[in-house]
Amino acid sequence: MNSAGMSSWRVLRRALCTAVETAAAPVTGSRWERLKKSKAAVWCRGLLTDYKEACREVVVGSRERPIKASIYFSLLGGTWACFYTRPDKQAFEATLLDCSGQLGLLSPWIRNGTSDGHIQSLVKLRNEGRLRVVSLGLLSLVYQADYDPDATLYEAECSNLSVPWRELHERVLDVGFVGRWWVLASKMKDYDVNEEAFKGLPAHMQATSPPSVQEVETSERLHKESWLPLAVEEEETETNIADRKEESVGDDSQMHALKEEQIQA
């Protein structure tokens, strides 16, 4: 056997011996132990350790600085309350229909022009399907679109012709925050007062000031007294009785005179 054959035989024998030793070697650990030593397990343990240390630091810091901790907790609680009370599209439509019903109960002559015009425009956009409500986490925005979402026109479906985000502030109609639509509430202020009807009055009569405390107390006292029964004094009663007696005596004398006239006739 030549030298090349001898070297090949040695390499093959060494490889076979290594494979046999590897197969015969005992298992160092179970599957659970190998999982705990994996990279994912190490990363998870490190993450849990970081959270544990962060929580411990929060507790220690809140004990050392209670005012700062209370401010942080108040901010977190306020943020959660704003997120939880954020109104949605159904809430806006319900509020809009409620305001429209309140104006519908009034005569057109006493409606506020600003309130009526704003509500009528919103109702028109709602009937046309052009109202959109977008949620921004802590608040909601109502804006108007150009087309109904179910419209199949090319202008409505083409993304290149859609309204860009930089023009959204020009189309915003209302802001919903902490369970209230603020623009709608401001437009409905004094919705039953028609300011156009007071323009013909003098300047000093167009502006009204709230009554003082004394005026309010006087008005309430007079209102209560108006519901009390009338008290008749004894002198007035006696005078009325005497007047009635005199009237009855006069009537008797007149009757007696008429009878005498009839007898003489």
Number of C-alpha atoms within 10 A of each C-alpha: 5 6 8 8 9 10 11 10 11 10 10 10 11 10 10 10 11 11 10 10 10 9 10 9 8 8 7 7 8 8 8 9 10 11 12 13 11 11 10 11 13 12 11 12 12 12 12 11 12 12 11 12 12 12 12 12 12 13 12 12 13 16 12 11 10 12 11 13 16 12 11 13 13 12 12 12 12 14 13 13 14 17 19 14 15 21 23 17 17 10 14 21 15 11 16 19 14 12 18 17 11 13 20 12 10 13 9 13 12 15 21 22 17 15 23 19 13 15 19 13 11 20 17 12 18 16 11 13 17 16 22 17 20 12 15 10 11 18 21 24 22 21 18 18 19 14 18 17 13 9 11 11 10 9 13 17 14 10 10 9 10 13 12 9 7 7 9 14 10 9 13 15 17 17 18 24 17 17 18 18 22 13 13 21 13 11 17 18 12 13 20 20 15 17 15 12 12 13 11 9 10 9 9 7 10 12 9 7 5 7 9 8 9 9 11 11 12 11 12 12 11 10 11 10 11 10 8 8 7 8 6 8 8 9 9 10 11 11 11 12 12 12 12 12 12 12 12 12 12 12 12 12 12 11 11 12 11 11 12 10 9 9 7 6 6
